[in-house]
């Protein structure tokens, strides 16, 4: 939600600092995809039954 009041000089400065910090973050979709796939592989590995274990019915 946007306020209808104008921004104070402090708020403008804070917004500029935040934008500068965000520009420093590398935007690399390949890294994000690799990390997501690694996380999903770890989660599947944890859910998997140990070798020799049988599923109980």
C-alpha distance matrix in Angstrom:
0.0 3.8 6.6 9.6 12.0 13.8 13.9 17.0 19.7 19.2 15.6 16.8 19.7 17.9 15.7 19.1 20.7 18.3 18.8 22.5 22.6 20.9 23.4 26.2 25.4 27.7 26.4 29.3 28.8 32.4 32.0 29.0 31.1 34.1 32.4 31.0 34.5 36.1 33.8 34.6 38.3 38.3 36.7 39.3 42.1 41.2 41.2 44.5 47.7 50.2 53.3 55.9 53.6 53.8 51.1 52.1 52.2
3.8 0.0 3.8 6.4 8.7 10.2 10.6 14.0 16.8 16.9 13.3 14.2 17.4 16.2 14.0 17.2 19.3 17.4 17.7 21.4 22.0 20.6 22.9 25.8 25.5 28.0 26.9 30.1 29.9 33.7 33.3 30.5 32.9 35.9 34.2 33.1 36.7 38.3 36.2 37.2 40.8 40.9 39.5 42.2 44.8 44.0 44.2 47.5 50.7 53.1 56.2 58.9 56.8 57.0 54.4 55.5 55.7
6.6 3.8 0.0 3.8 5.5 7.8 8.9 11.9 15.2 15.6 12.4 13.8 17.2 16.3 14.7 18.0 20.1 18.8 19.5 22.9 23.7 22.8 25.1 27.9 28.0 30.7 29.9 33.2 33.3 37.0 36.4 33.7 36.2 39.1 37.3 36.3 39.9 41.3 39.2 40.3 43.9 43.8 42.5 45.2 47.8 46.8 47.1 50.4 53.6 55.9 59.1 61.8 59.6 59.9 57.3 58.3 58.5
9.6 6.4 3.8 0.0 3.8 6.6 9.2 12.3 15.6 16.8 14.1 14.8 18.5 18.3 16.7 19.5 22.1 21.2 21.4 24.8 26.1 25.2 27.1 30.1 30.4 33.1 32.2 35.5 35.7 39.5 39.1 36.6 39.0 42.0 40.4 39.4 43.0 44.5 42.5 43.6 47.2 47.2 45.9 48.6 51.2 50.3 50.5 53.8 57.0 59.4 62.5 65.3 63.1 63.3 60.7 61.7 61.8
12.0 8.7 5.5 3.8 0.0 3.8 6.5 9.0 12.6 13.9 11.8 12.7 16.2 16.5 15.5 18.2 20.7 20.3 20.9 23.9 25.3 25.0 26.9 29.7 30.4 33.3 32.8 36.3 36.9 40.6 39.9 37.6 40.3 43.1 41.3 40.7 44.3 45.6 43.6 45.0 48.5 48.3 47.2 50.1 52.5 51.5 52.0 55.3 58.5 60.7 63.9 66.7 64.5 64.9 62.4 63.5 63.8
13.8 10.2 7.8 6.6 3.8 0.0 3.8 6.5 9.5 11.5 9.6 9.7 13.3 14.2 13.3 15.4 18.1 18.3 18.6 21.3 23.1 23.1 24.6 27.4 28.5 31.4 31.2 34.8 35.7 39.3 38.7 36.7 39.5 42.2 40.6 40.2 43.9 45.1 43.4 44.9 48.3 48.1 47.3 50.2 52.5 51.7 52.4 55.7 58.9 61.0 64.1 67.0 65.0 65.6 63.3 64.5 65.0
13.9 10.6 8.9 9.2 6.5 3.8 0.0 3.8 6.5 8.0 5.9 6.3 9.8 10.5 9.9 12.1 14.6 14.9 15.6 18.2 19.8 20.1 21.8 24.4 25.6 28.6 28.7 32.4 33.5 37.1 36.2 34.3 37.3 39.8 38.1 38.0 41.7 42.6 40.9 42.7 46.0 45.7 45.0 48.1 50.2 49.4 50.3 53.5 56.8 58.7 61.7 64.8 62.9 63.6 61.4 62.7 63.4
17.0 14.0 11.9 12.3 9.0 6.5 3.8 0.0 3.8 5.3 5.2 6.3 8.7 9.9 10.7 12.5 14.4 15.4 16.7 18.6 20.2 21.2 22.8 24.9 26.5 29.8 30.3 34.0 35.4 38.8 37.7 36.0 39.2 41.4 39.5 39.7 43.4 44.1 42.4 44.4 47.6 47.0 46.5 49.7 51.6 50.7 51.8 55.0 58.2 59.9 63.0 66.1 64.3 65.2 63.1 64.4 65.2
19.7 16.8 15.2 15.6 12.6 9.5 6.5 3.8 0.0 3.8 5.5 5.1 6.2 8.6 9.9 10.6 12.3 14.2 15.4 16.6 18.5 20.0 21.2 23.1 25.1 28.4 29.3 33.0 34.8 38.1 36.9 35.5 38.9 40.9 39.1 39.6 43.3 43.8 42.4 44.6 47.6 47.0 46.8 50.1 51.8 51.0 52.3 55.5 58.7 60.3 63.3 66.5 64.8 65.9 64.0 65.4 66.4
19.2 16.9 15.6 16.8 13.9 11.5 8.0 5.3 3.8 0.0 3.8 5.4 5.1 6.1 8.6 9.9 10.6 12.3 14.3 15.4 16.6 18.4 20.1 21.6 23.4 26.9 28.0 31.7 33.4 36.6 35.0 33.7 37.1 38.9 36.9 37.5 41.2 41.5 39.9 42.3 45.2 44.4 44.2 47.5 49.1 48.2 49.6 52.8 56.0 57.4 60.5 63.6 62.0 63.2 61.3 62.7 63.8
15.6 13.3 12.4 14.1 11.8 9.6 5.9 5.2 5.5 3.8 0.0 3.8 5.4 5.0 6.1 8.6 9.8 10.5 12.3 14.3 15.4 16.4 18.4 20.3 21.7 25.1 25.8 29.4 30.9 34.2 32.8 31.2 34.5 36.5 34.5 34.9 38.6 39.1 37.4 39.6 42.7 42.1 41.7 44.9 46.7 45.8 47.1 50.3 53.5 55.1 58.2 61.3 59.5 60.6 58.6 60.0 61.0
16.8 14.2 13.8 14.8 12.7 9.7 6.3 6.3 5.1 5.4 3.8 0.0 3.8 5.5 5.1 6.2 8.7 9.9 10.6 12.4 14.4 15.3 16.6 18.9 20.6 23.8 24.4 28.2 29.9 33.2 32.1 30.7 34.0 36.1 34.5 34.9 38.6 39.2 37.9 40.1 43.1 42.7 42.5 45.6 47.4 46.9 48.1 51.2 54.6 56.1 59.1 62.3 60.7 61.7 59.8 61.4 62.4
19.7 17.4 17.2 18.5 16.2 13.3 9.8 8.7 6.2 5.1 5.4 3.8 0.0 3.8 5.4 5.1 6.2 8.6 9.9 10.6 12.5 14.3 15.5 17.1 19.2 22.5 23.8 27.5 29.5 32.6 31.2 30.2 33.7 35.4 33.7 34.5 38.1 38.5 37.3 39.7 42.5 41.9 42.1 45.3 46.8 46.2 47.8 50.8 54.1 55.4 58.3 61.6 60.2 61.4 59.7 61.4 62.6
17.9 16.2 16.3 18.3 16.5 14.2 10.5 9.9 8.6 6.1 5.0 5.5 3.8 0.0 3.8 5.4 5.1 6.2 8.7 9.9 10.7 12.3 14.4 15.8 17.3 20.9 22.0 25.6 27.5 30.5 28.9 27.6 31.2 32.9 30.9 31.6 35.3 35.5 34.1 36.6 39.4 38.7 38.7 42.0 43.5 42.8 44.3 47.4 50.6 52.0 55.0 58.2 56.7 58.0 56.2 57.8 59.1
15.7 14.0 14.7 16.7 15.5 13.3 9.9 10.7 9.9 8.6 6.1 5.1 5.4 3.8 0.0 3.8 5.5 5.1 6.2 8.7 9.9 10.5 12.4 14.6 15.9 19.1 19.8 23.5 25.1 28.3 27.1 25.7 29.0 31.1 29.4 29.9 33.5 34.1 32.8 35.0 38.0 37.6 37.5 40.6 42.4 41.9 43.2 46.2 49.6 51.2 54.0 57.3 55.8 56.9 55.1 56.7 57.8
19.1 17.2 18.0 19.5 18.2 15.4 12.1 12.5 10.6 9.9 8.6 6.2 5.1 5.4 3.8 0.0 3.8 5.4 5.1 6.2 8.7 9.9 10.7 12.8 14.9 18.0 19.0 22.7 24.8 27.9 26.8 25.8 29.3 31.1 29.7 30.6 34.1 34.6 33.7 36.1 38.8 38.5 38.8 41.8 43.4 43.2 44.7 47.5 51.0 52.4 55.1 58.4 57.2 58.4 56.8 58.6 59.8
20.7 19.3 20.1 22.1 20.7 18.1 14.6 14.4 12.3 10.6 9.8 8.7 6.2 5.1 5.5 3.8 0.0 3.8 5.5 5.1 6.3 8.7 10.0 11.1 13.2 16.6 18.2 21.8 24.1 27.0 25.4 24.6 28.2 29.7 28.0 29.2 32.7 32.8 31.9 34.5 37.1 36.5 37.0 40.2 41.5 41.1 42.9 45.7 49.1 50.2 53.0 56.4 55.1 56.6 55.1 57.0 58.4
18.3 17.4 18.8 21.2 20.3 18.3 14.9 15.4 14.2 12.3 10.5 9.9 8.6 6.2 5.1 5.4 3.8 0.0 3.8 5.4 5.1 6.2 8.7 10.1 11.2 14.7 15.9 19.5 21.4 24.4 22.8 21.6 25.2 26.8 25.0 25.9 29.5 29.8 28.7 31.2 33.9 33.5 33.7 36.8 38.3 37.9 39.6 42.4 45.8 47.1 49.9 53.3 51.9 53.2 51.7 53.5 54.8
18.8 17.7 19.5 21.4 20.9 18.6 15.6 16.7 15.4 14.3 12.3 10.6 9.9 8.7 6.2 5.1 5.5 3.8 0.0 3.8 5.4 5.0 6.2 8.8 10.3 13.2 13.9 17.7 19.7 22.8 21.8 20.8 24.2 26.1 24.8 25.7 29.1 29.8 29.0 31.3 34.0 33.9 34.3 37.2 38.8 38.8 40.3 43.0 46.5 47.9 50.5 53.9 52.7 53.9 52.4 54.4 55.6
22.5 21.4 22.9 24.8 23.9 21.3 18.2 18.6 16.6 15.4 14.3 12.4 10.6 9.9 8.7 6.2 5.1 5.4 3.8 0.0 3.8 5.5 5.2 6.6 9.3 12.2 13.9 17.5 20.1 22.9 21.6 21.2 24.7 26.2 25.0 26.4 29.6 30.0 29.5 32.1 34.5 34.3 35.1 38.0 39.3 39.4 41.2 43.8 47.2 48.4 50.8 54.4 53.4 54.8 53.5 55.7 57.1
22.6 22.0 23.7 26.1 25.3 23.1 19.8 20.2 18.5 16.6 15.4 14.4 12.5 10.7 9.9 8.7 6.3 5.1 5.4 3.8 0.0 3.8 5.4 5.3 7.0 10.6 12.6 16.0 18.5 21.1 19.3 18.8 22.5 23.7 22.1 23.6 27.0 27.0 26.4 29.2 31.5 31.1 31.8 34.9 36.1 36.0 38.0 40.5 43.9 45.0 47.5 51.0 50.0 51.6 50.3 52.4 54.0
20.9 20.6 22.8 25.2 25.0 23.1 20.1 21.2 20.0 18.4 16.4 15.3 14.3 12.3 10.5 9.9 8.7 6.2 5.0 5.5 3.8 0.0 3.8 5.4 5.4 8.7 9.8 13.3 15.5 18.4 16.9 16.1 19.7 21.3 19.9 21.1 24.4 24.9 24.3 26.8 29.3 29.2 29.8 32.7 34.2 34.3 36.0 38.5 42.0 43.3 45.8 49.3 48.2 49.6 48.2 50.4 51.7
23.4 22.9 25.1 27.1 26.9 24.6 21.8 22.8 21.2 20.1 18.4 16.6 15.5 14.4 12.4 10.7 10.0 8.7 6.2 5.2 5.4 3.8 0.0 3.8 5.5 7.6 8.8 12.5 15.1 17.9 16.9 16.8 20.1 21.7 20.9 22.3 25.4 26.0 25.9 28.3 30.6 30.8 31.7 34.4 35.8 36.2 38.0 40.3 43.9 45.0 47.3 50.9 50.1 51.4 50.2 52.5 54.0
26.2 25.8 27.9 30.1 29.7 27.4 24.4 24.9 23.1 21.6 20.3 18.9 17.1 15.8 14.6 12.8 11.1 10.1 8.8 6.6 5.3 5.4 3.8 0.0 3.8 6.2 9.0 12.1 15.2 17.3 15.7 16.1 19.7 20.6 19.6 21.6 24.5 24.6 24.7 27.5 29.4 29.4 30.6 33.4 34.4 34.8 36.9 39.1 42.6 43.5 45.7 49.3 48.7 50.3 49.3 51.7 53.4
25.4 25.5 28.0 30.4 30.4 28.5 25.6 26.5 25.1 23.4 21.7 20.6 19.2 17.3 15.9 14.9 13.2 11.2 10.3 9.3 7.0 5.4 5.5 3.8 0.0 3.8 6.4 9.2 12.1 14.2 12.4 12.5 16.1 17.1 16.0 17.8 20.8 21.0 21.0 23.7 25.7 25.7 26.9 29.6 30.7 31.2 33.2 35.4 38.9 39.9 42.2 45.7 45.0 46.6 45.5 48.0 49.6
27.7 28.0 30.7 33.1 33.3 31.4 28.6 29.8 28.4 26.9 25.1 23.8 22.5 20.9 19.1 18.0 16.6 14.7 13.2 12.2 10.6 8.7 7.6 6.2 3.8 0.0 3.8 5.9 9.3 11.1 9.8 10.6 13.9 14.7 14.4 16.5 19.0 19.4 20.0 22.6 24.3 24.7 26.2 28.5 29.6 30.6 32.6 34.4 38.0 38.9 40.9 44.5 44.1 45.6 44.7 47.3 49.0
26.4 26.9 29.9 32.2 32.8 31.2 28.7 30.3 29.3 28.0 25.8 24.4 23.8 22.0 19.8 19.0 18.2 15.9 13.9 13.9 12.6 9.8 8.8 9.0 6.4 3.8 0.0 3.8 6.4 9.1 8.8 9.0 11.8 13.5 13.7 15.0 17.5 18.6 19.3 21.3 23.2 24.2 25.3 27.4 28.9 30.0 31.6 33.4 37.1 38.4 40.3 43.8 43.3 44.6 43.4 46.1 47.5
29.3 30.1 33.2 35.5 36.3 34.8 32.4 34.0 33.0 31.7 29.4 28.2 27.5 25.6 23.5 22.7 21.8 19.5 17.7 17.5 16.0 13.3 12.5 12.1 9.2 5.9 3.8 0.0 3.8 5.5 5.7 6.8 9.0 10.3 11.2 12.9 14.8 16.0 17.2 19.0 20.6 21.8 23.3 25.0 26.4 27.9 29.5 31.0 34.7 35.8 37.5 41.1 40.8 42.1 41.1 44.0 45.5
28.8 29.9 33.3 35.7 36.9 35.7 33.5 35.4 34.8 33.4 30.9 29.9 29.5 27.5 25.1 24.8 24.1 21.4 19.7 20.1 18.5 15.5 15.1 15.2 12.1 9.3 6.4 3.8 0.0 3.8 5.5 5.0 6.1 8.6 9.9 10.5 12.3 14.2 15.3 16.5 18.3 20.0 21.1 22.6 24.3 25.9 27.2 28.6 32.4 33.8 35.5 38.9 38.5 39.5 38.4 41.3 42.6
32.4 33.7 37.0 39.5 40.6 39.3 37.1 38.8 38.1 36.6 34.2 33.2 32.6 30.5 28.3 27.9 27.0 24.4 22.8 22.9 21.1 18.4 17.9 17.3 14.2 11.1 9.1 5.5 3.8 0.0 3.8 5.4 5.2 6.1 8.6 9.9 10.6 12.3 14.2 15.4 16.5 18.4 20.1 21.2 22.5 24.5 26.0 27.0 30.7 31.9 33.2 36.7 36.6 37.8 37.0 40.1 41.6
32.0 33.3 36.4 39.1 39.9 38.7 36.2 37.7 36.9 35.0 32.8 32.1 31.2 28.9 27.1 26.8 25.4 22.8 21.8 21.6 19.3 16.9 16.9 15.7 12.4 9.8 8.8 5.7 5.5 3.8 0.0 3.8 5.5 5.1 6.1 8.5 9.9 10.5 12.2 14.3 15.3 16.5 18.4 20.0 21.0 22.7 24.6 25.8 29.5 30.4 32.0 35.6 35.4 36.9 36.2 39.2 40.8
29.0 30.5 33.7 36.6 37.6 36.7 34.3 36.0 35.5 33.7 31.2 30.7 30.2 27.6 25.7 25.8 24.6 21.6 20.8 21.2 18.8 16.1 16.8 16.1 12.5 10.6 9.0 6.8 5.0 5.4 3.8 0.0 3.8 5.5 5.2 6.2 8.7 10.0 10.6 12.4 14.3 15.5 16.6 18.5 20.0 21.4 22.8 24.5 28.2 29.6 31.5 35.0 34.4 35.6 34.6 37.3 38.8
31.1 32.9 36.2 39.0 40.3 39.5 37.3 39.2 38.9 37.1 34.5 34.0 33.7 31.2 29.0 29.3 28.2 25.2 24.2 24.7 22.5 19.7 20.1 19.7 16.1 13.9 11.8 9.0 6.1 5.2 5.5 3.8 0.0 3.8 5.5 5.1 6.2 8.6 9.9 10.6 12.3 14.3 15.4 16.5 18.3 20.2 21.3 22.6 26.3 27.8 29.5 32.9 32.4 33.4 32.4 35.4 36.7
34.1 35.9 39.1 42.0 43.1 42.2 39.8 41.4 40.9 38.9 36.5 36.1 35.4 32.9 31.1 31.1 29.7 26.8 26.1 26.2 23.7 21.3 21.7 20.6 17.1 14.7 13.5 10.3 8.6 6.1 5.1 5.5 3.8 0.0 3.8 5.5 5.2 6.2 8.6 10.0 10.6 12.4 14.3 15.4 16.5 18.6 20.2 21.2 24.8 25.8 27.3 30.8 30.7 32.1 31.4 34.5 36.2
32.4 34.2 37.3 40.4 41.3 40.6 38.1 39.5 39.1 36.9 34.5 34.5 33.7 30.9 29.4 29.7 28.0 25.0 24.8 25.0 22.1 19.9 20.9 19.6 16.0 14.4 13.7 11.2 9.9 8.6 6.1 5.2 5.5 3.8 0.0 3.8 5.5 5.1 6.2 8.7 9.9 10.6 12.4 14.3 15.3 16.7 18.6 20.1 23.7 24.7 26.7 30.2 29.8 31.3 30.5 33.4 35.2
31.0 33.1 36.3 39.4 40.7 40.2 38.0 39.7 39.6 37.5 34.9 34.9 34.5 31.6 29.9 30.6 29.2 25.9 25.7 26.4 23.6 21.1 22.3 21.6 17.8 16.5 15.0 12.9 10.5 9.9 8.5 6.2 5.1 5.5 3.8 0.0 3.8 5.5 5.1 6.2 8.6 10.0 10.7 12.4 14.3 15.6 16.8 18.5 22.2 23.8 25.9 29.2 28.5 29.6 28.4 31.2 32.7
34.5 36.7 39.9 43.0 44.3 43.9 41.7 43.4 43.3 41.2 38.6 38.6 38.1 35.3 33.5 34.1 32.7 29.5 29.1 29.6 27.0 24.4 25.4 24.5 20.8 19.0 17.5 14.8 12.3 10.6 9.9 8.7 6.2 5.2 5.5 3.8 0.0 3.8 5.4 5.1 6.1 8.6 9.9 10.5 12.2 14.3 15.5 16.5 20.2 21.7 23.3 26.7 26.2 27.3 26.5 29.5 31.1
36.1 38.3 41.3 44.5 45.6 45.1 42.6 44.1 43.8 41.5 39.1 39.2 38.5 35.5 34.1 34.6 32.8 29.8 29.8 30.0 27.0 24.9 26.0 24.6 21.0 19.4 18.6 16.0 14.2 12.3 10.5 10.0 8.6 6.2 5.1 5.5 3.8 0.0 3.8 5.5 5.1 6.2 8.7 10.0 10.5 12.5 14.5 15.4 19.0 19.9 21.6 25.2 24.9 26.5 26.0 29.1 31.0
33.8 36.2 39.2 42.5 43.6 43.4 40.9 42.4 42.4 39.9 37.4 37.9 37.3 34.1 32.8 33.7 31.9 28.7 29.0 29.5 26.4 24.3 25.9 24.7 21.0 20.0 19.3 17.2 15.3 14.2 12.2 10.6 9.9 8.6 6.2 5.1 5.4 3.8 0.0 3.8 5.4 5.2 6.3 8.7 9.9 10.8 12.6 14.4 18.0 19.3 21.6 25.0 24.2 25.6 24.7 27.5 29.4
34.6 37.2 40.3 43.6 45.0 44.9 42.7 44.4 44.6 42.3 39.6 40.1 39.7 36.6 35.0 36.1 34.5 31.2 31.3 32.1 29.2 26.8 28.3 27.5 23.7 22.6 21.3 19.0 16.5 15.4 14.3 12.4 10.6 10.0 8.7 6.2 5.1 5.5 3.8 0.0 3.8 5.4 5.0 6.2 8.6 9.9 10.7 12.3 16.1 17.9 20.1 23.3 22.3 23.3 22.2 25.0 26.6
38.3 40.8 43.9 47.2 48.5 48.3 46.0 47.6 47.6 45.2 42.7 43.1 42.5 39.4 38.0 38.8 37.1 33.9 34.0 34.5 31.5 29.3 30.6 29.4 25.7 24.3 23.2 20.6 18.3 16.5 15.3 14.3 12.3 10.6 9.9 8.6 6.1 5.1 5.4 3.8 0.0 3.8 5.4 5.1 6.1 8.7 10.0 10.6 14.2 15.5 17.3 20.7 20.2 21.6 21.0 24.1 26.1
38.3 40.9 43.8 47.2 48.3 48.1 45.7 47.0 47.0 44.4 42.1 42.7 41.9 38.7 37.6 38.5 36.5 33.5 33.9 34.3 31.1 29.2 30.8 29.4 25.7 24.7 24.2 21.8 20.0 18.4 16.5 15.5 14.3 12.4 10.6 10.0 8.6 6.2 5.2 5.4 3.8 0.0 3.8 5.5 5.1 6.3 8.8 10.0 13.4 14.3 16.6 20.1 19.4 21.1 20.7 23.5 25.8
36.7 39.5 42.5 45.9 47.2 47.3 45.0 46.5 46.8 44.2 41.7 42.5 42.1 38.7 37.5 38.8 37.0 33.7 34.3 35.1 31.8 29.8 31.7 30.6 26.9 26.2 25.3 23.3 21.1 20.1 18.4 16.6 15.4 14.3 12.4 10.7 9.9 8.7 6.3 5.0 5.4 3.8 0.0 3.8 5.4 5.2 6.4 8.7 12.2 14.0 16.8 19.9 18.5 19.8 18.7 21.3 23.3
39.3 42.2 45.2 48.6 50.1 50.2 48.1 49.7 50.1 47.5 44.9 45.6 45.3 42.0 40.6 41.8 40.2 36.8 37.2 38.0 34.9 32.7 34.4 33.4 29.6 28.5 27.4 25.0 22.6 21.2 20.0 18.5 16.5 15.4 14.3 12.4 10.5 10.0 8.7 6.2 5.1 5.5 3.8 0.0 3.8 5.5 5.2 6.2 9.9 12.1 14.4 17.4 16.2 17.2 16.2 19.2 21.1
42.1 44.8 47.8 51.2 52.5 52.5 50.2 51.6 51.8 49.1 46.7 47.4 46.8 43.5 42.4 43.4 41.5 38.3 38.8 39.3 36.1 34.2 35.8 34.4 30.7 29.6 28.9 26.4 24.3 22.5 21.0 20.0 18.3 16.5 15.3 14.3 12.2 10.5 9.9 8.6 6.1 5.1 5.4 3.8 0.0 3.8 5.5 5.3 8.5 9.5 11.8 15.2 14.4 16.2 16.0 19.1 21.6
41.2 44.0 46.8 50.3 51.5 51.7 49.4 50.7 51.0 48.2 45.8 46.9 46.2 42.8 41.9 43.2 41.1 37.9 38.8 39.4 36.0 34.3 36.2 34.8 31.2 30.6 30.0 27.9 25.9 24.5 22.7 21.4 20.2 18.6 16.7 15.6 14.3 12.5 10.8 9.9 8.7 6.3 5.2 5.5 3.8 0.0 3.8 5.6 8.1 9.3 12.5 15.5 14.0 15.8 15.3 17.9 20.5
41.2 44.2 47.1 50.5 52.0 52.4 50.3 51.8 52.3 49.6 47.1 48.1 47.8 44.3 43.2 44.7 42.9 39.6 40.3 41.2 38.0 36.0 38.0 36.9 33.2 32.6 31.6 29.5 27.2 26.0 24.6 22.8 21.3 20.2 18.6 16.8 15.5 14.5 12.6 10.7 10.0 8.8 6.4 5.2 5.5 3.8 0.0 3.8 6.5 9.2 12.3 14.8 12.7 13.7 12.5 15.0 17.2
44.5 47.5 50.4 53.8 55.3 55.7 53.5 55.0 55.5 52.8 50.3 51.2 50.8 47.4 46.2 47.5 45.7 42.4 43.0 43.8 40.5 38.5 40.3 39.1 35.4 34.4 33.4 31.0 28.6 27.0 25.8 24.5 22.6 21.2 20.1 18.5 16.5 15.4 14.4 12.3 10.6 10.0 8.7 6.2 5.3 5.6 3.8 0.0 3.8 6.5 9.0 11.5 10.1 11.2 10.7 13.9 16.4
47.7 50.7 53.6 57.0 58.5 58.9 56.8 58.2 58.7 56.0 53.5 54.6 54.1 50.6 49.6 51.0 49.1 45.8 46.5 47.2 43.9 42.0 43.9 42.6 38.9 38.0 37.1 34.7 32.4 30.7 29.5 28.2 26.3 24.8 23.7 22.2 20.2 19.0 18.0 16.1 14.2 13.4 12.2 9.9 8.5 8.1 6.5 3.8 0.0 3.8 6.5 8.3 6.3 7.8 8.0 11.1 14.1
50.2 53.1 55.9 59.4 60.7 61.0 58.7 59.9 60.3 57.4 55.1 56.1 55.4 52.0 51.2 52.4 50.2 47.1 47.9 48.4 45.0 43.3 45.0 43.5 39.9 38.9 38.4 35.8 33.8 31.9 30.4 29.6 27.8 25.8 24.7 23.8 21.7 19.9 19.3 17.9 15.5 14.3 14.0 12.1 9.5 9.3 9.2 6.5 3.8 0.0 3.8 6.3 5.6 8.7 10.2 13.1 16.5
53.3 56.2 59.1 62.5 63.9 64.1 61.7 63.0 63.3 60.5 58.2 59.1 58.3 55.0 54.0 55.1 53.0 49.9 50.5 50.8 47.5 45.8 47.3 45.7 42.2 40.9 40.3 37.5 35.5 33.2 32.0 31.5 29.5 27.3 26.7 25.9 23.3 21.6 21.6 20.1 17.3 16.6 16.8 14.4 11.8 12.5 12.3 9.0 6.5 3.8 0.0 3.8 5.5 8.6 11.2 14.3 17.5
55.9 58.9 61.8 65.3 66.7 67.0 64.8 66.1 66.5 63.6 61.3 62.3 61.6 58.2 57.3 58.4 56.4 53.3 53.9 54.4 51.0 49.3 50.9 49.3 45.7 44.5 43.8 41.1 38.9 36.7 35.6 35.0 32.9 30.8 30.2 29.2 26.7 25.2 25.0 23.3 20.7 20.1 19.9 17.4 15.2 15.5 14.8 11.5 8.3 6.3 3.8 0.0 3.8 6.4 9.9 12.5 15.7
53.6 56.8 59.6 63.1 64.5 65.0 62.9 64.3 64.8 62.0 59.5 60.7 60.2 56.7 55.8 57.2 55.1 51.9 52.7 53.4 50.0 48.2 50.1 48.7 45.0 44.1 43.3 40.8 38.5 36.6 35.4 34.4 32.4 30.7 29.8 28.5 26.2 24.9 24.2 22.3 20.2 19.4 18.5 16.2 14.4 14.0 12.7 10.1 6.3 5.6 5.5 3.8 0.0 3.8 6.7 9.1 12.6
53.8 57.0 59.9 63.3 64.9 65.6 63.6 65.2 65.9 63.2 60.6 61.7 61.4 58.0 56.9 58.4 56.6 53.2 53.9 54.8 51.6 49.6 51.4 50.3 46.6 45.6 44.6 42.1 39.5 37.8 36.9 35.6 33.4 32.1 31.3 29.6 27.3 26.5 25.6 23.3 21.6 21.1 19.8 17.2 16.2 15.8 13.7 11.2 7.8 8.7 8.6 6.4 3.8 0.0 3.7 6.2 9.3
51.1 54.4 57.3 60.7 62.4 63.3 61.4 63.1 64.0 61.3 58.6 59.8 59.7 56.2 55.1 56.8 55.1 51.7 52.4 53.5 50.3 48.2 50.2 49.3 45.5 44.7 43.4 41.1 38.4 37.0 36.2 34.6 32.4 31.4 30.5 28.4 26.5 26.0 24.7 22.2 21.0 20.7 18.7 16.2 16.0 15.3 12.5 10.7 8.0 10.2 11.2 9.9 6.7 3.7 0.0 3.8 6.4
52.1 55.5 58.3 61.7 63.5 64.5 62.7 64.4 65.4 62.7 60.0 61.4 61.4 57.8 56.7 58.6 57.0 53.5 54.4 55.7 52.4 50.4 52.5 51.7 48.0 47.3 46.1 44.0 41.3 40.1 39.2 37.3 35.4 34.5 33.4 31.2 29.5 29.1 27.5 25.0 24.1 23.5 21.3 19.2 19.1 17.9 15.0 13.9 11.1 13.1 14.3 12.5 9.1 6.2 3.8 0.0 3.8
52.2 55.7 58.5 61.8 63.8 65.0 63.4 65.2 66.4 63.8 61.0 62.4 62.6 59.1 57.8 59.8 58.4 54.8 55.6 57.1 54.0 51.7 54.0 53.4 49.6 49.0 47.5 45.5 42.6 41.6 40.8 38.8 36.7 36.2 35.2 32.7 31.1 31.0 29.4 26.6 26.1 25.8 23.3 21.1 21.6 20.5 17.2 16.4 14.1 16.5 17.5 15.7 12.6 9.3 6.4 3.8 0.0
